[in-house]
Amino acid sequence: MMCHSIAQVKSSMGQGDFFLEYPKLHELAASNNPAVRWLHDFVINLNPEPHRRVFLKPFMRTQTSEFCSSCHKVHLDVPVNHYRWIRGFNEYDNWQASGVSGQGARSFYYPPKSSQCADCHMPAVKSSDQGNDHGFVHSHAFPGANTAVPTANDDPDQLKLTEAFLKDSVTVDIFALSPASPITRGADTASVEMATMFGVGEEAETAAPHAGGGPAVPISAPLDRVSPIVRRVIPF
């Protein structure tokens, strides 16, 4: 109800940067008078278009991820923690920097079609609700990576849904492979650095080390085009 009461998302900075507007129609639906509530339901069934316009604004379809960013991107600042600016969770920037959004310049393996948040986290499910579209509605269970909440709430159905979502959705893209460097004892022990897409812009607390000063390391990349083809070996 709160999400659908958002009338405007002011920016993608998150931190609750939206404007709420209490739906006029809901004043009737929330009335203590059963006759008024019946009248509300009758009018909705008679002409559902005003209800649809109030609860599904155009930006909810065309700018879904920006809509989600208003709550899924947060930070703490000096007036709150008396310390310094600190980023909290931030699903929006990570989505935007990834290949899934179609906007991530540092991605290499792009899916055939870019996706917004709701495409994965609000899949179509069968429903007999009067607002269904050909027997389907968008799920509002919002499966994601959080298994702690359904566990704490003793909600096995949501936990099962979340586990299934993780097993079906989480992948790891490996761009290149290189021969393992020989590791020696003493001061010349080789160190292995891993490059990641996780630290993007303000998300990176420390700068990643830059290669330089040493010999170039041969690599095989991209893995879907090298010859001979790289295959996964399953040990016996």
C-alpha positions in Angstrom: 0.0 0.0 0.0 2.8 2.4 0.9 4.7 1.6 -2.3 1.7 2.3 -4.5 1.0 5.5 -2.6 4.3 7.0 -4.0 3.3 9.8 -6.4 6.8 10.9 -7.4 10.4 9.6 -7.0 12.5 12.8 -6.8 15.9 11.2 -7.6 17.8 7.9 -7.6 19.9 9.0 -4.6 17.7 6.7 -2.4 17.2 7.6 1.2 13.5 7.8 0.9 13.6 10.5 -1.7 10.0 10.2 -2.8 6.7 12.0 -2.4 3.7 10.2 -0.9 0.1 11.0 -1.6 -2.7 9.3 0.3 -5.1 7.8 -2.3 -8.5 9.5 -2.1 -10.2 6.2 -3.0 -8.6 4.5 0.0 -10.4 6.9 2.4 -13.5 5.1 1.4 -12.0 1.7 1.5 -10.7 2.3 5.0 -14.0 3.7 6.3 -15.5 2.2 9.5 -18.9 2.4 7.8 -19.6 -1.0 6.1 -22.0 0.7 3.6 -19.2 3.1 2.5 -16.8 0.3 2.0 -19.4 -1.6 0.0 -20.0 1.5 -2.1 -16.2 1.7 -2.7 -16.0 -1.9 -3.9 -19.0 -1.5 -6.1 -17.6 1.6 -7.8 -14.2 -0.1 -8.3 -15.9 -3.1 -10.0 -18.1 -0.8 -12.0 -15.1 1.3 -13.4 -11.7 0.1 -12.2 -9.8 2.6 -14.4 -9.5 5.4 -11.7 -8.2 2.8 -9.2 -5.7 1.5 -11.7 -4.3 5.0 -12.5 -3.9 5.8 -8.8 -2.1 2.6 -7.9 0.0 2.1 -11.0 1.7 5.3 -12.1 3.5 5.4 -15.5 7.0 5.7 -13.8 6.4 2.4 -12.0 6.5 0.7 -15.3 9.0 2.8 -17.3 11.4 3.6 -14.4 11.0 0.6 -12.2 14.5 0.4 -10.9 14.6 4.2 -10.1 11.3 3.6 -8.3 12.9 0.8 -6.2 16.0 2.9 -5.6 14.1 5.2 -3.3 14.2 2.6 -0.6 16.9 0.2 -1.8 19.8 2.7 -1.5 20.7 4.3 1.9 23.4 6.1 3.7 24.3 7.5 7.1 25.6 11.0 7.5 27.3 13.1 10.2 24.0 14.5 11.7 23.0 10.9 12.3 26.2 9.1 13.4 28.3 12.1 14.4 31.2 10.5 12.5 31.2 10.7 8.7 29.3 9.8 5.6 28.9 6.0 5.3 27.1 4.1 2.6 24.6 1.5 3.8 23.1 -1.1 1.4 22.8 -0.1 -2.2 21.1 -2.5 -4.6 20.4 0.2 -7.2 24.0 1.2 -8.1 25.1 -2.4 -8.2 22.2 -3.2 -10.6 23.1 -0.2 -12.8 26.8 -1.1 -12.9 26.0 -4.7 -13.9 25.4 -6.2 -17.3 21.8 -7.0 -16.3 20.8 -3.3 -16.5 22.4 -2.9 -20.0 24.1 0.3 -18.6 27.3 -1.2 -17.0 30.3 -0.1 -19.1 32.6 -2.5 -17.2 30.5 -5.6 -17.9 31.4 -8.0 -20.7 28.9 -10.8 -20.7 25.6 -9.1 -21.3 22.3 -11.0 -21.2 20.2 -11.1 -24.4 17.8 -8.6 -22.8 18.3 -6.1 -20.1 16.2 -6.3 -16.9 14.8 -4.0 -14.3 14.3 -4.9 -10.7 10.7 -6.1 -11.0 11.6 -8.5 -13.9 13.3 -10.8 -11.5 12.0 -9.9 -8.1 8.3 -9.7 -9.1 7.8 -12.6 -11.4 4.3 -13.4 -12.9 2.3 -15.8 -10.8 -1.1 -17.4 -11.3 -3.9 -15.6 -9.5 -7.6 -15.3 -9.5 -7.5 -11.8 -8.2 -9.8 -9.4 -10.1 -6.8 -7.4 -11.2 -5.2 -10.3 -12.9 -3.9 -10.0 -16.5 -4.8 -13.2 -18.4 -4.8 -15.1 -15.1 -1.5 -13.7 -13.8 -0.3 -11.0 -11.4 3.1 -9.8 -10.4 4.3 -11.6 -7.2 4.6 -9.3 -4.2 6.7 -11.9 -2.2 9.8 -10.1 -3.5 12.2 -13.1 -3.5 15.9 -12.0 -3.1 19.0 -12.9 -1.2 17.6 -12.4 2.3 17.1 -15.8 4.1 17.4 -14.3 7.6 14.0 -12.6 7.6 11.9 -15.6 6.7 13.9 -17.7 9.1 13.3 -15.2 11.9 9.6 -14.9 11.0 9.2 -18.7 10.9 7.9 -18.4 7.3 8.9 -21.7 5.6 7.1 -20.7 2.4 9.1 -17.5 1.9 12.3 -19.3 2.9 11.7 -21.9 0.2 10.9 -19.3 -2.3 14.1 -17.4 -1.5 16.3 -20.5 -1.7 14.8 -21.4 -5.0 15.4 -17.9 -6.3 19.0 -18.0 -5.2 19.7 -21.4 -6.8 18.1 -20.3 -10.1 19.5 -16.7 -10.3 23.0 -16.4 -8.8 25.8 -16.8 -11.4 29.5 -16.0 -11.5 31.0 -14.6 -14.7 34.7 -15.3 -15.2 36.3 -13.2 -18.0 39.8 -14.6 -18.2 42.1 -17.3 -17.0 45.9 -17.2 -16.6 48.4 -19.8 -15.6 49.1 -20.0 -11.9 52.2 -18.2 -10.8 54.8 -20.4 -9.0 54.7 -19.7 -5.3 58.1 -19.6 -3.6 59.0 -19.4 0.0 60.4 -16.3 1.6 60.4 -12.7 0.4 59.5 -13.6 -3.2 56.3 -15.3 -2.3 53.8 -14.5 -5.1 50.5 -12.9 -4.1 47.2 -13.4 -6.0 44.9 -10.5 -6.5 41.3 -10.9 -7.6 39.5 -8.3 -9.7 35.8 -7.7 -8.8 32.9 -5.7 -10.1 31.5 -5.3 -6.6 33.3 -2.1 -5.6 31.8 0.5 -8.1 32.4 4.2 -7.6 31.4 5.3 -4.1 31.0 1.6 -3.1 34.8 1.1 -3.2 36.2 1.7 0.3 39.7 1.2 -0.9 41.3 1.5 -4.4 42.1 -1.8 -6.1 45.8 -2.4 -6.7 47.0 -1.5 -10.2 49.2 -3.9 -12.1 52.6 -2.6 -13.1 56.2 -3.1 -12.6 56.2 -6.8 -13.4 56.1 -9.0 -16.4 52.9 -9.3 -18.4 50.9 -12.4 -17.4 49.4 -14.4 -20.4 45.7 -14.7 -20.2 43.0 -16.6 -22.1 40.0 -14.3 -22.6 37.1 -14.0 -23.3 36.4 -17.5 -22.3 33.5 -18.0 -24.8 35.8 -17.2 -27.8 39.3 -18.6 -27.0 40.7 -21.6 -28.7 41.0 -24.3 -27.5 37.6 -23.9 -25.8 37.9 -23.8 -22.0 35.8 -26.5 -20.3 34.9 -27.1 -16.8 36.6 -30.3 -15.5 34.6 -32.3 -13.0 36.9 -34.3 -10.7 36.2 -37.9 -10.1 
